[in-house]
Each structure stands twice: as structure tokens, then as C-alpha cells.
Amino acid sequence: MKTKSISKTVRFKSTPAKVYNLLMDAKKHASFTGSPVKMSKKMKGEFSVFEGYCTGYNIELIEDFKIVQAWNFKEEGWPSDHFSICAFLFEREGENTKLTFTQTGIPEHKAASLRKGWNEYYWEAMKMYLKKNKK
């Protein structure tokens, strides 16, 4: 199977700790996605988002700095035993956070739709959540 990678740098008006926790705290994650989330905060712990559409497990967690996870998407043409690797790196820039995201191992025919999905369901949704919940 041919695969592709996508990457994106996104800036948030928040601290690295808040952006990290937005992804790793199940209740906060569910708040910005609008869907139930199960999220382990342990190494090799499993997660499920969008009612099982995305599932996977944690590979590396460095609190407030780095998340590396294996993701499987319930998509046509995505093998049930194939995981892509998503890396989220958090860096403070003054009062903001720079998030550098990379996803590798995406089935080639799914890369464009996943890029769009991350923008719509994650980056923009996270910005809106943080704007509403500044505390």
C-alpha cells in the first residue's frame, strides 16, 4: 500500500499545557469535537474518538510538550490493522503555543480528506473552544 504524510503548523492563543490537555483530557476533547471520547493518559493506553471512527494507542507522551499516537480510521480502503502515526509537538511562543503536527503512513488516497478533516474538526474547533474557554 502506498502511503503519504501530512503536516501542519498551527498557532493557538493559549499555553502549551492547555493545548496538550485539550487533546489528552477526554472531557475537553469531547467538548471541542462534540463527540464522546475515551482517552488514556498512559503509555500504550488506548483511545477512541468520534464514536469509534478513530481509534488507537499512545506511543510517547511528554506532558505539555509531545504526543505521539498510532491512529486507525474506519474509512473505506483503510485496512483495519493499519495505523498511521500522529505526532503533536507543542512549543511556547510568547503567550501563544505553536503546535507542529505530522501524520505519516496515511493510505495515499486518504491524505487529502484527512488534511481537510484535521483542519475542520481539530485545529479550527480547538481555536473556537479556546476562545470561548479562556480560563
N, C-alpha and C positions, 0 to 999 in steps of 0.2 A: 504494500500500500504506500503510495506517495503521500508525504506529509508536508505541511507548511508551518511557518511560525508567524505570529503577530506580536507587535509590541506597541506600547503607548505610554507616553509620559503625561500625567495629569496632575494639576495643582489644586490643592484644597485649602480653603481659609480655615485651618484648624491645625491641631498639633498631631505629630506622628502617632502618639498614644491613642487619640480619639479616632483617627482614621483606621489604625490597626484594629482597635476594638469594634469598630463598625463592621468589619469583616468577620472577626472571630467570636463576637458575642451573639449568640443565637437570637436573642430578643431584638437587639439593634439591627442585625442583619435582616430579620423578618420585617422590621419596621420600614426599611427603605425599599425592600423588594416587594412588599405586600403579599408575601407568601410564607408559609411555615418553613422554618429552618431547624435542622438538627446540626450542631457543630461541636465537635470535640476540640478541646484546647490542649490535647496531649499528642505527643509524637506517635505516629501511626494510627491515631484516632480517626474515626470516620466522620463524614459529613454528608448531608443531603439538603439540597435547596430546590425551590420550585417544585415541591411535591414529588421529589424523586427524579425530576428531569435531569438534574446534575447530581452526581454522587462521586465520592472519592475519599481520599485519606491524606493526612498531614505527613509531609516528608521532613520538613525543617521549620521550626518556629523559634524566632528570636524576638521576644516581646518588644513591640513598638518599632521594630527595625526590619524584620523579614518574615515572610510567609512563603513556603514552597509546598504546593499541594499537587496531588495527582487527581485529575478530573476526567470523568466519563460522562458523555452527554447521550441521552436517549434520543438519538437522531437517526433517521433513515440513512443507511450507509456508514454508520459509526459502529464498528464491532463492539459487542458487549464486553469483551475482555481487553479493550484498548483504552489506555489512559493517556491524556496529554498532560504535560507538566506546566503548571502556572506558578510564576514567581512574582511576588509583590514586594518591592523594596521601598521603604519609607525613609525620607530624608527631610530634616528640618531646613527650611529656607526662611529665615527671619521668623515671622509669625505664621507662616504657611508650611504646608507639607507638600513635597514633591513625591509622587508615587510613580515608580517606574515598574511597569507591568510587562511581562513576557510570557507568552504561551507557545510551547513547542509541541511537536508531534500531533498537530491537527490534521485529520484527513483532508487532503488537498481541496476537495470540493466543498468543504465546510468553512474554510478560513474567512471568506468574505462575510458570511452571515454571522459568524461568531464575533468578528470585529464590530459589526453593527450592534449585535446584542450586548457586548460589554459596554459600548458607549451608552446605549439607551437604558439598559437595566441595571448597570452598575455605576459608571462614572457620573452620568447626569443625575441619576437617582440619589447617589451619595451626596453630591453637591447640594441638591434640594433638601435632603434630610439635615445636613449640617447647617444650612442657612436657617432652617426652622428651629433647630435644637442647638443653639449656640452655647448652652451651659456645659 
